[in-house]
Amino acid sequence: MIGKPRLDKQYDNMDREFGVEKTKVIRMRINQLIAADTLRDVKLIPQLGLHPLRSKRNGQMSIETIGKYRMIIEPRGDYNLADYRTVKEVEIVEFDVDYHR
């Protein structure tokens, strides 16, 4: 988003780890983040279901990928979460999370 999100080596092995269909959706979400100027742009895409997390994941946000799985992102830099237009950089923390368990 807002430039390229910081990714780790997990991105290189996604097909094997997550399967082709889930990988396709994850990569699409990454591209949507890259194309966004601010987090507000991401919020305006209803299919992403962007929302802040609470409790032990306070400060992180969730984006829907496929089924019950989510991509977890964390805002970086100087921002105010009360105004998503101020978030111009995120880090992808995890790709394939089911935190509803």
C-alpha positions in Angstrom: 0.0 0.0 0.0 1.1 3.2 -0.5 4.2 1.9 -2.0 5.1 -1.8 -1.5 4.1 -3.3 1.8 6.9 -5.0 3.7 6.8 -8.7 2.9 8.8 -11.6 4.3 10.0 -14.9 2.7 6.5 -16.4 3.2 5.4 -14.5 0.1 7.7 -16.6 -2.2 6.3 -20.0 -1.1 2.6 -19.1 -1.0 1.4 -21.5 -3.8 2.8 -24.5 -1.9 1.8 -23.3 1.5 -1.7 -22.0 0.9 -2.8 -23.5 -2.4 -3.4 -21.9 -5.7 -6.9 -20.4 -5.0 -6.0 -18.8 -1.7 -2.7 -17.5 -3.0 -4.5 -15.8 -5.9 -6.7 -13.9 -3.5 -3.8 -13.0 -1.2 -1.8 -11.7 -4.1 -4.9 -9.7 -5.3 -5.2 -8.2 -1.8 -1.5 -7.3 -1.8 -1.9 -5.6 -5.1 -4.9 -3.7 -3.8 -2.8 -2.5 -0.9 0.0 -1.4 -3.2 -2.4 0.5 -5.4 -4.0 2.4 -2.5 -2.7 5.9 -1.6 -4.0 5.7 1.9 -5.8 3.2 4.2 -9.0 5.2 3.4 -8.8 3.9 -0.2 -8.6 0.3 1.2 -11.6 1.0 3.5 -13.7 2.1 0.5 -13.4 -1.4 -1.1 -16.2 -3.4 0.7 -14.9 -6.8 -0.3 -11.8 -6.2 1.8 -13.8 -5.9 5.0 -11.0 -3.8 6.6 -11.5 -3.3 10.3 -9.4 -2.7 13.4 -8.6 -5.5 15.8 -8.8 -5.5 19.6 -7.4 -7.2 22.6 -4.1 -8.9 22.0 -4.1 -7.7 18.4 -4.8 -4.0 19.3 -3.2 -1.7 16.8 -3.5 -4.3 14.0 -6.1 -4.4 11.2 -7.8 -7.3 9.3 -8.5 -7.7 5.6 -10.7 -10.6 4.4 -8.9 -13.1 2.1 -10.9 -16.2 1.5 -13.5 -17.9 3.7 -12.8 -17.4 7.4 -9.1 -16.4 6.7 -7.7 -12.9 7.1 -4.6 -10.9 6.2 -3.3 -9.0 9.3 -1.7 -5.6 8.6 -0.2 -3.0 10.9 0.0 0.7 10.2 3.5 2.2 10.1 4.9 5.7 10.2 3.2 8.8 11.4 -0.6 8.3 11.5 -3.8 8.8 13.4 -6.2 5.8 13.2 -9.2 8.1 13.7 -8.4 9.3 10.2 -7.5 6.5 7.7 -6.3 9.1 5.3 -3.2 9.6 7.5 -2.2 6.0 7.2 0.2 5.8 4.2 2.2 2.7 5.0 1.4 -0.7 6.3 3.3 -3.9 7.1 1.7 -7.2 6.4 2.1 -9.2 9.6 0.4 -12.5 8.6 -1.3 -13.7 5.4 -3.4 -16.6 6.5 -5.0 -16.2 9.9 -8.2 -17.5 11.4 -8.4 -15.5 14.6 -12.0 -16.5 15.2 -11.1 -19.8 16.9 
